[in-house]
Amino acid sequence: MADRVQVGLQVEGMTCHGCARHVESALKGVAGIREVTVPTWQAGRATVLADPGVTDDTLTRAIEAAGYRARVRERRAVGEGQRFPSGGEQYDLMVVGGGSAAFAGAIKGAELGAKVAIVEAGTIGGTCVNIGCVPSKTLIKAAELCYRSAYPKFEGLTACPPPSDWQRVIQQKDELVAALRQGKYVDVMKIYPTITLIQGRAKLTGRRTVTVNGRSYTPGKILLATGSLPWAPPIPGLAEAGYLDSTEALSLPELPVSLLVIGAGAIGLELGQLFARFGVRVMIIEGGPHVAGAEEPEIGKALTEYLAGEKIRICTNVKIARVERAGTEYRVHAVIDGKPETCVAEQLLLATGRRPNTADLGQTEAGVQTGSRGEIVANEHLQTANPDIYAAGDCVGDPMYVYVAAYAGGLAAENALTGAGRVYDLSALPHVIFTDPQAASVGLTEAAARAKGKPVETSVLHLKNVPRALASRDTRGLFKLVAEQETGKLLGAHIVADEAGEVIQAATLAVKFGLRVQDLVETFHPYLTMVEGLKLAALTFQKDVSRLSCCAS
Ligand SMILES: Cc1cc2nc3c(=O)[nH]c(=O)nc-3n(C[C@H](O)[C@H](O)[C@H](O)COP(=O)(O)OP(=O)(O)OC[C@H]3O[C@@H](n4cnc5c(N)ncnc54)[C@H](O)[C@@H]3O)c2cc1C
């Protein structure tokens, strides 16, 4: 018999904060109700924690008596120490970290009826909402709107917007971050009465012991979701000179006149273009042979061309000898195109990647192994070398994306609490670089497919062959498809285009479900959409699409 039941209700007729309060007090008036949550931001939802004898009928009738209509969405047993192996200890699951992986894990735990603690040392919500995806993407959009309105024909930016605009944009960004943190993390936690937030830094102090603020807990299972931190390479003088990381760059109080970006991965490219579009003179230097080094070379080449078109100087194969700060400027002494050069800028942004945040976590005491980059070593079920400890999100290493972290958190919590044995599967994982135009990919690159010994065919289609791009008067971009030679099965799709991040989803389904290039050719794609480029790129395996009539026929 469960100690409690958690009942989720769908309520019709609630239109304002006052309605939410009426429903809340109606439910609180029912005998046997322990906790009630009616979030005002999520219209129509209510959750109660009640004694097991409280029936669904009693709850819906109480809401109807208050003038609303209701039905029960779900009812779950919430038993301490009965369904889970904690044997009556305080928490069935303790999640270390309060970001996306942690929240997904905690919610999954609560949905399964577990009593869960989230331990967060910093700001609830973690990287994505506070300092990552949300602030960067809203600033990128602001920069794009500013750029497009000033330069509708993409002629290259030469003038600065007034500096006061930057402060306004930063303020609006901060407001959005605060609203989403509240709506998507703080309020969501309130829906789950069995989740407790403990503010403090957690340390593993034994095989199943976590110490926070001097107090030790022995939860049934532990989920590590401690995220990642910016990583700096050992460049002479860098630590002494100082530099901006992405977090600081996204909150600069004033725009610098010039910015030098070290690293041309997703974050370096996105932030480099963002600042250039706000009128900052930007130079991006990269040690590898092309920008966006993990992508197809065609993608790196295209992005270099488009960013250079916006007066961003991009240098690859750069060897940095030393960094120094002289007065108000940074000086980076490097070898560029075989010649020594000193690059000078008012600000220096380091965008050389992130590493798992696992220092001083106490993993050795707990029998948890970490790899050479500090990543927590976990098996295909996200279980560490200690069977009671699981790990998810950036702390297990690449790929570091929020949707991967959320998926991993839920999967790890379920495996930890139920032994479901779900397998962590990242095949057919799409990813996006939020430059303008965007770059998006799924599946294998040509080189990766060949390295696996697969004979492949490829097609490359430039956007000047895509009607949507012509109609929009923006033909920057390309589609590249990689297919298995023998079967025609689509192995990878790589796109540079306006909103490529939307288009890639169709290719993701094709790769995930093993479709062939011919299946894409035989599928309707609406005329004058960017995704039609996928069909045209598929046709390019057989025909010269520049000679086709309208609608790829
Ligand atoms: C600038 C930038 C832009 C990005 N843009 C995108 C994007 O567009 N799309 C995308 O998918 N991904 C993006 N990412 C990546 C994405 O933000 C991360 O992959 C994701 O947020 C990781 O989630 P997580 O839960 O693993 O870690 P986090 O969200 O970092 O959460 C970890 C939490 O653990 C806490 N913590 C650490 N150690 C302890 C401890 N010992 N005790 C208690 N708490 C602890 C930390 O304070 C932190 O809040 C971006 C990242 C950055 C930096």
The ligand as an SDF file (V2000), in Angstrom:
LIG
                    3D

 53 58  0  0  0  0  0  0  0  0999 V2000
   26.8910   29.6950  -24.8330 C   0  0  0  0  0  0  0  0  0  0  0  0
   26.2430   28.3400  -24.9310 C   0  0  0  0  0  0  0  0  0  0  0  0
   25.2590   28.1290  -25.8690 C   0  0  0  0  0  0  0  0  0  0  0  0
   24.6380   26.8840  -25.9640 C   0  0  0  0  0  0  0  0  0  0  0  0
   23.6600   26.7140  -26.9020 N   0  0  0  0  0  0  0  0  0  0  0  0
   23.0400   25.5240  -27.0150 C   0  0  0  0  0  0  0  0  0  0  0  0
   21.9790   25.3350  -27.9520 C   0  0  0  0  0  0  0  0  0  0  0  0
   21.6250   26.2420  -28.6800 O   0  0  0  0  0  0  0  0  0  0  0  0
   21.3880   24.1240  -28.0180 N   0  0  0  0  0  0  0  0  0  0  0  0
   21.7750   23.0850  -27.2080 C   0  0  0  0  0  0  0  0  0  0  0  0
   21.2130   22.0060  -27.3130 O   0  0  0  0  0  0  0  0  0  0  0  0
   22.7620   23.2240  -26.2930 N   0  0  0  0  0  0  0  0  0  0  0  0
   23.3980   24.4280  -26.1730 C   0  0  0  0  0  0  0  0  0  0  0  0
   24.3790   24.5890  -25.2400 N   0  0  0  0  0  0  0  0  0  0  0  0
   24.7610   23.4280  -24.3990 C   0  0  0  0  0  0  0  0  0  0  0  0
   23.7450   23.2010  -23.2750 C   0  0  0  0  0  0  0  0  0  0  0  0
   23.5220   24.4160  -22.5960 O   0  0  0  0  0  0  0  0  0  0  0  0
   24.2600   22.1440  -22.3130 C   0  0  0  0  0  0  0  0  0  0  0  0
   24.5700   20.9640  -23.0400 O   0  0  0  0  0  0  0  0  0  0  0  0
   23.2300   21.7700  -21.2360 C   0  0  0  0  0  0  0  0  0  0  0  0
   22.7180   22.9150  -20.6230 O   0  0  0  0  0  0  0  0  0  0  0  0
   23.8780   20.8570  -20.1920 C   0  0  0  0  0  0  0  0  0  0  0  0
   22.9300   20.5050  -19.2220 O   0  0  0  0  0  0  0  0  0  0  0  0
   23.3860   19.6990  -17.9110 P   0  0  0  0  0  0  0  0  0  0  0  0
   22.1460   19.4660  -17.1350 O   0  0  0  0  0  0  0  0  0  0  0  0
   24.2230   18.5450  -18.2870 O   0  0  0  0  0  0  0  0  0  0  0  0
   24.3460   20.7020  -17.1360 O   0  0  0  0  0  0  0  0  0  0  0  0
   24.0670   22.1610  -16.5450 P   0  0  0  0  0  0  0  0  0  0  0  0
   22.8640   22.7680  -17.1200 O   0  0  0  0  0  0  0  0  0  0  0  0
   25.3550   22.8830  -16.6620 O   0  0  0  0  0  0  0  0  0  0  0  0
   23.7400   21.8920  -15.0150 O   0  0  0  0  0  0  0  0  0  0  0  0
   24.7080   21.4870  -14.1030 C   0  0  0  0  0  0  0  0  0  0  0  0
   24.3930   22.1360  -12.7790 C   0  0  0  0  0  0  0  0  0  0  0  0
   25.0890   21.4320  -11.7680 O   0  0  0  0  0  0  0  0  0  0  0  0
   25.4660   22.3420  -10.7650 C   0  0  0  0  0  0  0  0  0  0  0  0
   26.5530   21.7120  -10.0200 N   0  0  0  0  0  0  0  0  0  0  0  0
   27.7830   21.3750  -10.4720 C   0  0  0  0  0  0  0  0  0  0  0  0
   28.4800   20.7530   -9.5290 N   0  0  0  0  0  0  0  0  0  0  0  0
   27.6770   20.6860   -8.4420 C   0  0  0  0  0  0  0  0  0  0  0  0
   27.8210   20.1300   -7.1450 C   0  0  0  0  0  0  0  0  0  0  0  0
   28.9440   19.5080   -6.7800 N   0  0  0  0  0  0  0  0  0  0  0  0
   26.7940   20.2480   -6.2850 N   0  0  0  0  0  0  0  0  0  0  0  0
   25.6340   20.8700   -6.6430 C   0  0  0  0  0  0  0  0  0  0  0  0
   25.4440   21.3900   -7.8700 N   0  0  0  0  0  0  0  0  0  0  0  0
   26.4550   21.2850   -8.7470 C   0  0  0  0  0  0  0  0  0  0  0  0
   25.8620   23.5860  -11.5390 C   0  0  0  0  0  0  0  0  0  0  0  0
   25.7730   24.7360  -10.7250 O   0  0  0  0  0  0  0  0  0  0  0  0
   24.8430   23.5800  -12.6770 C   0  0  0  0  0  0  0  0  0  0  0  0
   23.7230   24.4100  -12.3970 O   0  0  0  0  0  0  0  0  0  0  0  0
   25.0150   25.8310  -25.1050 C   0  0  0  0  0  0  0  0  0  0  0  0
   26.0020   26.0390  -24.1360 C   0  0  0  0  0  0  0  0  0  0  0  0
   26.6080   27.2830  -24.0440 C   0  0  0  0  0  0  0  0  0  0  0  0
   27.6640   27.4950  -22.9890 C   0  0  0  0  0  0  0  0  0  0  0  0
  1  2  1  0
  2  3  1  0
  2 52  2  0
  3  4  2  0
  4  5  1  0
  4 50  1  0
  5  6  2  0
  6  7  1  0
  6 13  1  0
  7  8  2  0
  7  9  1  0
  9 10  1  0
 10 11  2  0
 10 12  1  0
 12 13  2  0
 13 14  1  0
 14 15  1  0
 14 50  1  0
 15 16  1  0
 16 17  1  0
 16 18  1  0
 18 19  1  0
 18 20  1  0
 20 21  1  0
 20 22  1  0
 22 23  1  0
 23 24  1  0
 24 25  2  0
 24 26  1  0
 24 27  1  0
 27 28  1  0
 28 29  2  0
 28 30  1  0
 28 31  1  0
 31 32  1  0
 32 33  1  0
 33 34  1  0
 33 48  1  0
 34 35  1  0
 35 36  1  0
 35 46  1  0
 36 37  1  0
 36 45  1  0
 37 38  2  0
 38 39  1  0
 39 40  1  0
 39 45  2  0
 40 41  1  0
 40 42  2  0
 42 43  1  0
 43 44  2  0
 44 45  1  0
 46 47  1  0
 46 48  1  0
 48 49  1  0
 50 51  2  0
 51 52  1  0
 52 53  1  0
M  END
$$$$
